[in-house]
Amino acid sequence: MYWIIFIGIMLVSWIVQFRFKSKFKKYSEMPLSSGLSGAEIAQKMLNENGINDVQIISVEGQLTDHYNPGNRTVNLSPEVYHGRSVAAAAVAAHECGHAVQHATAYNWLQFRSAMVPLVSVASRLTSWVLLIGVMMMAFSGNYIVLAVGVGALFLTTLFSFITLPVEFDASARALAWLDRSGVTHNTAEHDGAKDALKWAAMTYVVAALSALVTLLYYASILFGRRD
């Protein structure tokens, strides 16, 4: 049963990733009529929201864009930082949406940030703890290690679901600002930015569902064997 769900989730994940990358490529080739680069858009959005202590930097890689609340930086991939396309505008504004969340003490972002240290440790150890836990339960009946692994997996799964409102809210802020500021001048640009961000958000939804299915699988082993 669970293996069928796992395979289904993997297939959906592949489809979503493929669609997201194809959408990003499509809108990366759609010039922005305002002519602004991603870096310029990010700076404009920060300025208009009264944020003066966040630095915009270029980071290597593709689709490596993120906001770091620790050192207060908006990190944009070269394609977004230098790009003057609808995709670059959407991604730059989205990452600045996180900076606005931080500046306004958005509850879900604060909760997510507080969980990062614990989840970082849990995510590194979970796979090994679960493997050892399953083996110990199978050979000796000791379920303590597996219970610890399931607990750690619960934390990473919770983190995945807490990420969803953070990402959706950042996209909503980005789209509203792009229209309000006039960066997206027409319906085609607005719809393109919205479509790109929608598929980006879908990758987080699939990741959360995948984490949930994995959690339920190991929880069923733990509680099934203890009955």
Secondary structure, DSSP 4 states (H G I P E B T S, - for coil): -HHHHHHHHHHHHHHHHHHHHHHHHHHHTSB-TT---HHHHHHHHHHHTT--S-EEEE-SSSS--EEETTTTEEEE-HHHHS--BHHHHHHHHHHHHHHHHHHTT-HHHHHHHHHHHHHHHHHHHHHHHHHHHHHHHHHH---HHHHHHHHHHHHHHHHHHHHHHHHHHHHHHHHHHHHHHTSS-SHHHHHHHHHHHHHHHHHHHHHHHHHHHHHHHHHHHHHHHH-
